[in-house]
Amino acid sequence: MRGRRAALLAAVVLAAAGCDSSSPRRAAAPLPAGGPRNVVRVALADLLWPLEPERARTRDELVVARMLFATPLRTDARGELRPGLCSDWRLESGGWRLRCSHAGAIATQLRRVYRWSAHARGPRTLVIAAGGRTVLQRLTEVAAAPAGVPGPWRLITAKPDRVVVEREGVRVDVRRLEPFRALRLFRAGRLDEAPVPLGDIRAVRLNRQLGAALRVRRLRAADVVVFSPRVPAEVRQVYDDSADRADYQALVPEFEAPPAEDLREYGQPSASRAAIALREARKRIPGLPKTVVRFEHPADPTLAYGTSLLVAAWRDLGLGPVVGEEADASLRRITATYHGEPLRADRYAVPIAWVADARLVSPRLLGWREDELGNVDYAAVRLRGQSRRR
């Protein structure tokens, strides 16, 4: 693990040295700020396909889903409830009564996805037999959007690797691209938004041309290792106490999000407590049951890399995990689906780190904002020097 830290520090030093060379400093060439009129060109690593609201899981899939599907309620940038398909709601008789367009379609979706007791009473009245503010918050989730109802944006093109939508004369052209290819296209002025490749946040921040375009946001999401119940409880506890969260933080979110010792706090854990837990875990390792824990190899490149880091550290401690089939454990990313939702994982989960999202945003995009769920309201984005029709 020391070798990986040394390699990371060497890369940072070399990048900094390149910026502070003794050769005459040259101003970095500005990023291209032109592009097709009234078109926002977006690259995502994941693209929702098929186009069904309840299939959206990752940050990128949810961004597309929110353009295509209308939810019963919405939230503003502060997480406050706002009308969506439903414009009025009140609590009565232990449940919610809402005034909605497409009440029947919404009720069908809620019964199918959430198994709620939801019914339409007439064309514009929706009744949900459940109380509590959480019900309203869940009506803001993409999964609550009825698939057959038109969304905020009109669909122009739908392919597994490309989705184009239009609204009020502005188009958003979304393509599924590998991050390194997206970075090349962004630098050439052929994209307006692109994901930052894994491990490149600090390098981008140091780059005089790209640094100003970098947008990093800590999301309400966490990477957790989920163990099978087959793994003995004392083995799971040692894995938890000895997880190398520091290396993970340095090499995956690149210090943009803190390690997560639990999911109750959205902040920095205790370094001293982690050190004590590691010392005690080392003592318990020789006496553990002889169990080989097999880790799943995730399809997501970030989680696959994170798995390799964690497994290597645990092997160095003598725990002996392997990556292979018939997995006993897997690194997963869990995300909040509405503002203020506390993240939850079952008792077999070990939190590793909170998640940071890094994007490159062209200077031609004005008003680009990302909230803690990863949502971007492209309806609020303006193109520099161009106005949209209202």
KEMAR-779811 format. One record per residue: residue in three letters; x, y, z of N, C-alpha, C in turn. Coordinates in steps of 0.001 Angstrom, whole numbers, padded with zeros to 6 digits, always signed. Example, Ala and Ser with C-alpha at 12.3 -4.5 7.8 and 13.67 -1.06 7.14 Angstrom:
2
ala+013190-005690+007800+012300-004500+007800+013200-003300+007800 ser+012850-002250+007080+013670-001060+007140+012900+000030+007870 
! end
This chain:
390
met+000818-001203+000000+000000+000000+000000+000855+001257+000000 arg+002067+001122+000673+002954+002282+000652+003359+002625-000781 gly+003517+001587-001631+003896+001843-003023+002858+002656-003752 arg+001587+002374-003484+000529+003130-004158+000526+004575-003681 arg+000736+004773-002346+000796+006149-001843+001962+006905-002472 ala+003113+006223-002573+004281+006883-003157+004034+007251-004605 ala+003372+006353-005352+003083+006651-006755+002154+007839-006882 leu+001146+007889-005989+000213+009014-006031+000934+010322-005744 leu+001774+010335-004688+002481+011557-004343+003457+011974-005432 ala+004096+010980-006064+005022+011300-007145+004297+011951-008305 ala+003094+011435-008616+002329+012014-009725+001943+013451-009426 val+001532+013713-008161+001155+015072-007787+002353+016007-007863 val+003527+015522-007360+004728+016348-007387+005137+016675-008818 leu+005087+015664-009693+005452+015903-011091+004504+016898-011740 ala+003199+016758-011435+002236+017693-012022+002509+019106-011534 ala+002792+019221-010216+003085+020549-009676+004372+021102-010263 ala+005369+020224-010468+006620+020678-011046+006409+021188-012450 gly+005522+020512-013183+005239+020973-014542+004613+022339-014542 cys+003793+022612-013485+003147+023923-013416+004139+025011-013021 asp+005199+024647-012228+006130+025632-011708+007502+025535-012372 ser+007527+025122-013614+008789+024962-014321+009532+026288-014392 ser+010873+026153-014471+011688+027356-014568+011611+028003-015941 ser+011035+027274-016927+010850+027875-018241+009807+028975-018148 pro+009852+029939-019092+008895+031049-019020+007461+030540-018951 arg+006683+031103-018030+005288+030690-017895+004471+031195-019069 arg+003699+030313-019611+002805+030673-020691+001371+030561-020190 ala+000596+031506-020571-000815+031442-020188-001457+030234-020864 ala-002238+029473-020078-002909+028306-020647-003923+028753-021686 ala-003979+028004-022781-004969+028316-023809-006360+028159-023215 pro-007241+029130-023417-008589+029004-022858-009342+027849-023503 leu-010230+027266-022742-011065+026202-023302-011977+026766-024377 pro-012208+026012-025443-013162+026482-026455-014518+026729-025819 ala-015131+027831-026161-016421+028195-025564-017519+028263-026607 gly-017264+027719-027793-018273+027723-028845-018973+026381-028936 gly-019925+026314-029818-020660+025075-030019-021924+025338-030806 pro-022640+024273-031141-023878+024446-031913-024905+025272-031144 arg-025619+026077-031868-026570+026998-031264-027666+026250-030517 asn-027884+026678-029258-028973+026144-028426-028899+024632-028228 val-027688+024077-028173-027496+022652-027898-026480+022499-026768 val-026869+021770-025722-025971+021430-024626-025523+019988-024837 arg-024215+019782-024952-023658+018458-025260-023071+017852-023989 val-023665+016731-023542-023339+016134-022249-022839+014708-022457 ala-021736+014375-021786-021238+012997-021775-021463+012398-020395 leu-021979+011182-020367-022190+010451-019120-021548+009076-019238 ala-021066+008558-018113-020494+007216-018120-021589+006158-018148 asp-022750+006467-017580-023898+005552-017578-025082+006248-018242 leu-025796+005501-019064-026975+006063-019717-028152+005139-019467 leu-029241+005704-018992-030424+004904-018682-030942+004200-019932 trp-031025+002875-019866-031601+002087-020962-032002+000718-020423 pro-033223+000257-020689-034335+000941-021355-034804+002166-020564 leu-035567+003005-021248-036012+004259-020645-037243+004018-019774 glu-036995+003484-018574-038049+003208-017611-037642+003842-016280 pro-038516+004617-015662-038110+005408-014493-037584+004573-013338 glu-038195+003426-013056-037765+002648-011897-036417+001953-012101 arg-035906+001954-013337-034597+001350-013605-033442+002289-013258 ala-033717+003556-013084-032646+004531-012824-032067+004303-011437 arg-030758+004056-011372-030083+003791-010108-028903+004730-009873 thr-028031+004860-010871-026825+005651-010683-027117+007130-010866 arg-026154+007948-010450-026299+009398-010589-026587+009771-012037 asp-025834+009207-012994-026007+009558-014399-027365+009118-014936 glu-027799+007928-014561-029103+007444-015016-030230+008321-014485 leu-030088+008788-013249-031126+009629-012660-031193+011002-013328 val-030043+011542-013747-030042+012827-014450-030894+012741-015710 val-030721+011674-016484-031506+011501-017715-032970+011254-017376 ala-033217+010421-016363-034597+010090-016007-035379+011321-015591 arg-034740+012253-014907-035455+013451-014451-035806+014377-015603 met-035098+014288-016711-035492+015063-017887-036656+014404-018630 leu-036722+013085-018560-037701+012353-019369-039018+012094-018656 phe-039002+012026-017321-040183+011604-016589-040606+012668-015576 ala-041919+012851-015469-042486+013832-014541-042876+013137-013248 thr-042375+013646-012126-042689+013064-010827-043901+013764-010216 pro-044622+013087-009315-045775+013726-008682-045422+015033-007974 leu-044290+015040-007256-043806+016253-006599-042341+016459-006973 arg-041839+017656-006765-040435+017981-007032-039852+018657-005794 thr-038552+018883-005824-037903+019673-004781-037077+020765-005436 asp-036897+021858-004699-036032+022916-005210-034598+022651-004749 ala-033700+023591-004995-032289+023400-004668-032049+023202-003176 arg-032971+023686-002330-032830+023528-000882-033529+022280-000362 gly-034141+021511-001265-034844+020311-000845-036279+020540-000430 glu-036808+021761-000625-038198+022048-000268-039144+021475-001324 leu-040289+020964-000864-041260+020366-001783-041871+021406-002704 arg-042032+021037-003978-042640+021893-004980-043609+021057-005824 pro-044611+021684-006423-045552+020927-007256-044865+020265-008440 gly-045382+019109-008807-044983+018422-010024-046249+018108-010801 leu-046530+016829-011004-047826+016460-011573-048945+016753-010572 cys-048591+016813-009308-049568+017125-008258-049339+018555-007764 ser-050417+019318-007654-050294+020737-007317-050783+021081-005921 asp-051417+020132-005238-051950+020418-003903-051993+019109-003125 trp-051676+019168-001834-051688+017957-001018-052052+018311+000408 arg-052787+017404+001043-053157+017608+002441-053347+016250+003116 leu-053095+016248+004426-053204+015031+005219-054609+014934+005779 glu-055231+013772+005598-056575+013556+006153-056802+012070+006392 ser-057394+011761+007530-057748+010380+007895-056551+009434+007809 gly-055385+009889+008249-054216+009022+008282-053535+008806+006950 gly-053974+009518+005920-053358+009365+004603-053288+010701+003894 trp-052799+010678+002657-052643+011904+001873-053631+011949+000731 arg-054215+013121+000542-055066+013382-000612-054384+014467-001440 leu-054154+014177-002716-053441+015094-003588-054270+015390-004830 arg-054158+016612-005298-054807+016997-006557-053747+016890-007655 cys-053984+016000-008609-052951+015678-009588-053528+015547-010990 ser-052728+015872-011967-053030+015432-013322-052513+014000-013466 his-053205+013199-014271-052835+011787-014469-052868+011011-013157 ala-053900+011263-012332-053980+010612-011019-054010+009092-011142 gly-054718+008568-012128-054805+007120-012307-053459+006494-012639 ala-052715+007140-013536-051396+006614-013914-050430+006666-012733 ile-050500+007720-011930-049630+007817-010753-049967+006712-009759 ala-051263+006505-009503-051668+005472-008558-051174+004095-009003 thr-051288+003806-010292-050811+002524-010818-049314+002360-010592 gln-048546+003435-010845-047095+003375-010662-046727+003161-009188 leu-047415+003846-008286-047109+003717-006862-047438+002312-006346 arg-048532+001746-006822-048862+000370-006416-047832-000613-006953 arg-047380-000401-008176-046461-001346-008811-045056-001259-008225 val-044570-000047-007985-043180+000125-007558-043036+000042-006040 tyr-043931+000721-005297-043797+000799-003845-044731-000143-003091 arg-045667-000760-003796-046682-001613-003171-047544-000828-002187 trp-047752+000454-002479-048591+001290-001636-050071+001062-001954 ser-050910+001386-000987-052345+001443-001234-052653+002842-001767 ala-052673+002970-003095-052868+004267-003764-053964+004109-004803 his-054898+005055-004829-056044+004947-005739-056425+006335-006257 ala-056957+006353-007452-057470+007590-008031-058963+007669-007757 arg-059396+008825-007284-060825+009085-007100-061199+010188-008066 gly-061627+009777-009220-061871+010736-010288-060572+011004-011037 pro-060634+011828-012078-059458+012051-012924-058348+012869-012269 arg-058655+013600-011171-057648+014518-010633-057398+014378-009130 thr-057876+013322-008527-057676+013136-007085-056948+011829-006822 leu-055848+011930-006102-055043+010762-005735-055099+010603-004222 val-055379+009397-003756-055449+009105-002328-054427+008023-002008 ile-053576+008310-001019-052556+007356-000580-052826+007036+000883 ala-053044+005764+001191-053405+005357+002553-052164+005187+003410 ala-051404+006251+003546-050221+006259+004413-049920+007698+004783 gly-049548+007905+006038-049253+009258+006483-047754+009490+006614 gly-047409+010663+007095-046005+010981+007314-045404+011769+006166 arg-044446+012616+006528-043783+013463+005533-042958+012645+004540 thr-042505+011480+004962-041688+010651+004084-042438+010265+002819 val-043736+010080+002920-044528+009738+001737-044389+010824+000679 leu-044506+012071+001083-044378+013168+000123-042974+013222-000469 gln-041968+012985+000360-040599+012997-000154-040399+011910-001202 arg-040976+010767-000992-040804+009676-001946-041542+009938-003255 leu-042526+010821-003210-043200+011199-004453-042317+012072-005338 thr-041169+012514-004830-040213+013259-005648-039225+012331-006349 glu-039213+011046-005989-038281+010099-006592-038671+009795-008034 val-037677+009541-008857-037938+009210-010261-038794+007950-010373 ala-038595+007003-009470-039362+005755-009527-040854+005995-009404 ala-041275+007126-008818-042696+007434-008654-043315+008025-009917 ala-042507+008324-010923-043014+008950-012156-043709+007913-013030 pro-044938+008172-013453-045612+007235-014363-044967+007275-015737 ala-044595+006121-016259-043781+006041-017482-044477+006619-018706 gly-045798+006511-018792-046489+006950-020003-046834+008422-020037 val-046471+009165-019010-046819+010589-018931-045641+011430-019425 pro-045878+012399-020314-044769+013231-020808-044024+013924-019677 gly-042699+013991-019804-041859+014609-018794-041550+016052-019116 pro-040633+016668-018361-040296+018078-018579-039702+018347-019955 trp-038996+017354-020532-038355+017520-021830-038974+016559-022837 arg-039055+017010-024094-039600+016163-025163-038485+015299-025742 leu-038758+014007-025843-037762+013065-026347-037649+013178-027869 ile-036417+013395-028356-036145+013504-029791-035483+012242-030320 thr-034453+011766-029620-033697+010579-030026-033523+009672-028828 ala-033692+008373-029027-033513+007410-027945-032758+006196-028474 lys-031506+006051-028045-030673+004907-028387-029912+004493-027131 pro-029385+003257-027096-028647+002828-025902-027445+003706-025564 asp-026876+004383-026564-025708+005215-026298-025952+006701-026537 arg-027218+007078-026777-027490+008501-027013-028960+008816-026765 val-029207+009895-026019-030559+010398-025780-030539+011899-026026 val-031464+012363-026857-031577+013788-027154-032966+014252-026747 val-033014+015343-025971-034292+015899-025524-034333+017380-025871 glu-035551+017939-025892-035708+019344-026266-036746+019996-025376 arg-036512+021281-025094-037470+022053-024305-037262+023528-024609 glu-038320+024187-024986-038319+025633-025224-037176+026059-026135 gly-036972+025280-027210-035969+025643-028206-034554+025253-027870 val-034312+024639-026709-032972+024199-026322-032929+022669-026305 arg-031874+022124-026869-031685+020676-026866-030555+020283-025930 val-030728+019137-025276-029663+018520-024501-029348+017189-025180 asp-028125+017093-025687-027661+015909-026414-026771+015114-025466 val-027272+013986-024964-026580+013185-023965-026018+011935-024628 arg-024721+011718-024444-024080+010538-025020-023371+009736-023938 arg-023420+008428-024083-022670+007560-023174-021260+007397-023730 leu-020283+007880-022951-018895+007862-023400-017986+007423-022265 glu-016917+006719-022606-015877+006377-021637-015205+007671-021197 pro-014963+007854-019879-014503+009158-019379-013258+009717-020037 phe-012263+008884-020374-011055+009432-020993-011345+009967-022397 arg-012225+009296-023126-012611+009819-024436-013402+011110-024278 ala-014283+011145-023281-015056+012366-023035-014135+013534-022692 leu-013073+013264-021927-012124+014325-021581-011458+014897-022831 arg-011067+014040-023750-010444+014524-024998-011407+015402-025793 leu-012658+014960-025880-013651+015732-026631-013947+017055-025933 phe-013946+017048-024597-014187+018284-023851-013078+019296-024127 arg-011846+018853-024093-010719+019765-024332-010751+020327-025747 ala-011318+019559-026669-011396+020014-028052-012619+020890-028308 gly-013423+021128-027268-014609+021957-027431-015779+021250-028059 arg-015774+019919-028036-016860+019151-028664-017853+018627-027631 leu-017624+018913-026355-018567+018598-025294-018661+019787-024354 asp-019822+019937-023726-020026+021009-022750-019972+020507-021312 glu-020108+019218-021127-020015+018615-019796-019452+017217-019952 ala-018519+016865-019066-017894+015544-019148-017501+015081-017755 pro-017536+013769-017509-017076+013260-016217-015553+013311-016138 val-015025+013499-014936-013579+013446-014728-013180+011980-014568 pro-012208+011502-015332-011799+010095-015203-011321+009758-013805 leu-011465+008499-013448-011046+008005-012148-009575+008334-011901 gly-009288+008935-010750-007926+009259-010371-007394+010558-010918 asp-008221+011331-011620-007726+012544-012285-008207+013847-011648 ile-008901+013792-010520-009439+015025-009945-008320+015988-009595 arg-007293+015506-008888-006213+016394-008465-005412+016894-009664 ala-005188+016039-010648-004465+016465-011842-005234+017541-012592 val-006549+017382-012688-007373+018385-013353-007341+019694-012576 arg-007379+019610-011246-007367+020822-010432-006062+021608-010636 leu-004958+020897-010858-003668+021546-011056-003469+022052-012477 asn-004294+021568-013405-004148+021958-014807-004697+023369-015013 arg-003862+024264-015561-004272+025668-015687-005421+025840-016666 gln-005541+024944-017634-006635+025072-018600-007929+024480-018058 leu-007834+023300-017437-009039+022582-017028-009518+022943-015624 gly-008603+023464-014784-008953+023689-013387-010177+024562-013187 ala-010324+025595-014009-011464+026500-013850-012778+025840-014238 ala-012701+024763-015030-013919+024079-015484-014352+022973-014538 leu-013532+022674-013517-013824+021565-012621-014934+021912-011639 arg-015899+021021-011502-016964+021148-010516-017014+019851-009720 val-016794+019951-008407-016810+018772-007544-017879+018962-006487 arg-018700+017935-006298-019771+018015-005297-019818+016716-004503 arg-019802+016834-003184-020001+015653-002362-021463+015271-002411 leu-021731+014024-002728-023103+013553-002876-023569+012840-001608 arg-024876+012758-001478-025436+011959-000385-025455+010507-000857 ala-024282+009930-000848-024083+008558-001306-022836+008018-000622 ala-022754+006719-000517-021606+006099+000148-021264+004781-000526 asp-019971+004457-000521-019511+003149-000967-019420+002243+000254 val-020080+001097+000177-020120+000170+001313-019795-001240+000824 val-019171-002017+001682-018961-003442+001406-020097-004213+002059 val-020814-004976+001264-021928-005772+001770-021495-007229+001828 phe-021536-007817+003010-021131-009205+003221-022341-010130+003182 ser-022103-011339+002764-023125-012376+002837-023292-012815+004289 pro-024498-013226+004694-024681-013770+006047-023824-015011+006306 arg-023291-015614+005215-022433-016784+005397-021118-016439+006095 val-020696-015181+005995-019440-014762+006622-019678-014592+008120 pro-018907-015271+008965-019132-015178+010428-019058-013738+010925 ala-019837-013451+011952-019926-012081+012469-018576-011562+012934 glu-017761-012405+013585-016468-011930+014073-015517-011613+012914 val-015675-012321+011784-014855-012032+010602-015279-010700+009990 arg-016587-010482+009888-017077-009206+009353-016589-008038+010202 gln-016594-008213+011510-016178-007132+012393-014707-006785+012198 val-013861-007791+011990-012437-007515+011760-012241-006811+010430 tyr-012984-007221+009405-012904-006521+008121-013312-005054+008292 asp-014336-004810+009069-014791-003440+009324-013701-002642+010042 asp-013152-003208+011107-012175-002488+011916-010852-002254+011190 ser-010539-003091+010200-009238-002994+009539-009324-002450+008112 ala-010485-001995+007675-010623-001460+006310-009711-000249+006124 asp-008947-000232+005030-008028+000878+004763-008788+002031+004108 arg-009561+002727+004920-010371+003830+004407-009502+005024+003989 ala-008344+005169+004599-007480+006305+004265-006965+006200+002827 asp-006467+005007+002443-006005+004832+001066-007164+004973+000087 tyr-008315+004437+000477-009490+004536-000393-009850+006003-000621 gln-009825+006792+000453-010154+008206+000318-009148+008925-000577 ala-007872+008557-000466-006841+009225-001251-006930+008897-002728 leu-007334+007671-003053-007228+007208-004435-008552+007100-005172 val-009675+007096-004476-010967+007024-005180-011644+008399-005185 pro-012154+008927-004048-012678+010303-004112-011590+011369-004056 glu-010319+010946-003909-009178+011868-003937-009331+013032-002944 phe-009660+012666-001715-009790+013616-000607-010953+014588-000772 glu-011815+014370-001751-012969+015256-001943-014166+014813-001106 ala-014100+013633-000514-015156+013133+000371-014485+012307+001455 pro-014981+012375+002688-014303+011702+003794-014609+010211+003862 pro-013762+009469+004588-014108+008069+004879-015399+007999+005691 ala-016047+006844+005664-017300+006664+006400-017157+005472+007337 glu-017099+005740+008628-017080+004665+009607-018491+004149+009885 asp-019462+005015+009698-020859+004603+009802-021665+005505+008884 leu-022974+005280+008830-023829+006061+007941-024703+007031+008719 arg-024353+007295+009973-025156+008205+010780-024677+009640+010674 glu-023438+009817+010250-022883+011165+010171-022367+011415+008761 tyr-022642+012605+008301-022210+012990+006961-020948+013831+007097 gly-019904+013250+007698-018718+014046+007944-017497+013201+008215 gln-016470+013840+008748-015168+013210+008954-015201+012278+010166 pro-014709+011043+010013-014668+010134+011163-013478+010440+012060 ser-013345+009676+013118-012262+009873+014077-011043+009051+013664 ala-009918+009725+013366-008696+009025+012989-008146+008217+014157 ser-008247+008764+015368-007729+008040+016530-008540+006779+016801 arg-009863+006884+016642-010706+005708+016859-010408+004629+015818 ala-010168+005053+014575-009846+004096+013518-008516+003408+013786 ala-007536+004156+014288-006226+003566+014591-006318+002534+015706 ile-007114+002839+016725-007302+001893+017826-008006+000634+017327 ala-009031+000805+016498-009770-000344+015963-008851-001237+015130 leu-007964-000637+014329-007034-001418+013510-006069-002203+014397 arg-005555-001565+015439-004619-002252+016324-005277-003459+016992 glu-006497-003296+017430-007199-004405+018076-007560-005496+017070 ala-007894-005100+015828-008237-006088+014801-007041-006960+014456 arg-005861-006360+014387-004646-007133+014104-004459-008256+015127 lys-004765-007966+016388-004608-008972+017435-005587-010140+017248 arg-006774-009853+016700-007799-010889+016587-007651-011750+015344 ile-006902-011295+014346-006823-012013+013069-006339-013452+013230 pro-005261-013738+014002-004793-015134+014097-005840-016105+014643 gly-006759-015616+015447-007743-016498+016048-009051-016608+015295 leu-009158-016001+014117-010411-016043+013359-010639-017414+012736 pro-011918-017773+012465-012199-018991+011705-011523-018932+010336 lys-011072-020073+009842-010385-020126+008553-011421-019950+007433 thr-011695-018705+007105-012715-018362+006109-012083-017553+004990 val-012225-018027+003754-011774-017261+002590-012959-016454+002073 val-012858-015143+002158-013949-014271+001693-013697-013920+000238 arg-014642-014269-000616-014538-013990-002048-015292-012700-002366 phe-014614-011775-003001-015204-010489-003353-015625-010482-004816 glu-016801-009947-005053-017299-009791-006418-016453-008758-007165 his-016275-008959-008464-015591-007964-009301-016661-007094-009947 pro-016869-005856-009455-017967-005028-009978-017740-004630-011435 ala-018829-004445-012155-018736-003966-013538-018347-002491-013579 asp-018753-001718-012575-018415-000300-012528-016906-000143-012300 pro-016197+000599-013178-014735+000716-013045-014289+001312-011714 thr-015023+002287-011205-014642+002894-009932-014748+001893-008794 leu-015844+001157-008748-016013+000174-007683-015047-000992-007849 ala-014724-001349-009095-013742-002414-009322-012367-002001-008797 tyr-011989-000742-009054-010712-000239-008559-010719-000165-007041 gly-011814+000329-006485-011930+000393-005036-011846-000978-004389 thr-012467-001986-005030-012394-003351-004517-010958-003839-004490 ser-010201-003555-005557-008810-004010-005615-007976-003373-004495 leu-008228-002092-004186-007503-001432-003104-007798-002085-001756 leu-009073-002302-001486-009463-002861-000199-008955-004282-000027 val-009118-005096-001078-008690-006495-000991-007183-006584-000789 ala-006405-005743-001491-004951-005763-001336-004547-005424+000092 ala-005202-004434+000699-004874-004051+002077-005228-005165+003050 trp-006377-005785+002867-006772-006872+003762-005848-008079+003610 arg-005390-008336+002403-004441-009437+002203-003117-009135+002908 asp-002694-007865+002856-001458-007485+003541-001543-007741+005044 leu-002760-007662+005582-002945-007895+007021-003052-009377+007368 gly-003142-010230+006342-003229-011660+006585-004634-012223+006578 leu-005614-011419+006158-006992-011930+006114-007222-012843+004908 gly-006501-012635+003818-006546-013543+002683-007785-013530+001823 pro-008461-012377+001613-009608-012367+000692-009147-012537-000755 val-010080-012956-001617-009792-013095-003046-010936-012466-003828 val-010657-012126-005073-011693-011621-005982-012042-012750-006934 gly-013302-013133-006973-013687-014250-007839-015178-014463-007853 glu-015576-015614-008344-016994-015940-008473-017551-016427-007131 glu-018862-016667-007123-019564-017085-005904-019193-016172-004742 ala-019445-014866-004957-018967-013845-004027-019641-013934-002670 asp-018831-013687-001647-019325-013550-000276-019464-012079+000111 ala-018900-011178-000714-018919-009748-000394-018804-008952-001685 ser-019325-007741-001660-019217-006873-002834-019213-005420-002386 leu-018445-004603-003115-018433-003162-002881-019552-002551-003706 arg-020432-001812-003047-021586-001222-003728-021686+000257-003375 arg-022361+000970-004228-022611+002389-003983-024089+002564-003683 ile-024402+003066-002497-025788+003325-002135-026005+004831-002165 thr-027147+005240-002648-027431+006659-002826-028778+007018-002218 ala-028878+008249-001762-030168+008770-001305-031031+009076-002523 thr-032329+008898-002408-033222+009142-003530-034061+010398-003355 tyr-034003+011002-002154-034661+012298-001984-033863+013112-000970 his-034062+014416-000996-033296+015315-000136-033551+015010+001336 gly-032459+014928+002094-032573+014696+003522-032728+013244+003913 glu-032792+012347+002948-032949+010932+003289-031682+010399+003950 pro-031787+009802+005115-030601+009178+005719-030265+007890+004979 leu-028983+007684+004701-028583+006448+004047-028722+005289+005016 arg-029183+004179+004497-029356+002993+005327-028734+001793+004626 ala-028111+000956+005406-027589-000308+004903-027869-001372+005955 asp-027994-002633+005521-028329-003674+006488-027130-003972+007389 arg-027335-004856+008336-026314-005110+009362-025098-005835+008813 tyr-025177-006289+007565-024037-006965+006953-023175-006010+006137 ala-023463-004719+006192-022738-003740+005374-021674-003022+006194 val-020533-002761+005555-019426-002027+006165-019204-000748+005358 pro-019496+000429+005921-019268+001676+005185-017779+001924+004979 ile-017431+002431+003784-016031+002703+003457-015790+004198+003266 ala-016544+004852+002394-016294+006274+002130-017532+006916+001533 trp-017665+008212+001798-018677+009000+001105-018231+009239-000337 val-019134+009692-001167-018907+009783-002613-018822+011236-003047 ala-017882+011526-003919-017787+012847-004548-017953+012692-006054 asp-018704+013593-006652-018897+013587-008100-018085+014722-008702 ala-017329+014426-009742-016474+015431-010391-016855+015561-011854 arg-017118+016796-012267-017525+017082-013654-016687+018217-014213 leu-016508+018197-015501-015939+019325-016239-017087+020026-016946 val-017218+021330-016736-018336+022100-017281-017776+023255-018100 ser-018194+023340-019339-017698+024362-020260-018088+025763-019788 pro-017225+026757-020062-017581+028144-019716-018777+028670-020500 arg-019200+027938-021527-020377+028411-022276-021685+028088-021555 leu-021633+027241-020512-022833+026908-019743-022935+027826-018533 leu-023995+028576-018453-024239+029477-017326-025371+028914-016476 gly-025200+028961-015166-026250+028478-014268-026240+026983-014034 trp-025160+026304-014408-025065+024856-014168-024877+024610-012678 arg-025754+023807-012083-025667+023481-010664-025987+022007-010468 glu-025318+021406-009488-025589+020018-009124-025939+019978-007642 asp-027035+019279-007291-027399+019207-005882-026791+017959-005241 glu-027105+017716-003974-026480+016619-003232-026920+015245-003717 leu-027959+015188-004529-028396+013923-005124-027778+013710-006504 gly-027049+014718-006996-026466+014623-008331-027361+015155-009424 asn-028503+015744-009063-029433+016275-010059-028894+017568-010664 val-029045+017713-011967-028736+018959-012665-030005+019413-013372 asp-030432+020638-013102-031631+021188-013749-031204+021898-015035 tyr-031252+021163-016132-030806+021750-017402-031771+022817-017911 ala-032979+022846-017373-033907+023904-017762-033437+025256-017252 ala-032596+025251-016198-032085+026502-015633-030752+026915-016254 val-030194+026073-017124-028895+026355-017732-029080+027233-018959 arg-028260+028284-019050-028259+029141-020230-026933+029001-020959 leu-026962+029226-022251-025757+029187-023066-025216+030593-023230 arg-023944+030761-022990-023327+032084-023065-023563+032711-024447 gly-024071+033938-024421-024289+034664-025669-025540+034272-026423 gln-026313+033327-025854-027513+032884-026531-028671+032925-025543 ser-029836+033231-026027-031009+033268-025167-032009+032230-025663 arg-032740+031673-024748-033745+030707-025164-035109+031337-025267 arg-035890+030733-026129-037241+031270-026328-038114+030897-025144 arg-038969+031820-024730-039862+031567-023615-041309+031650-024106 
! end
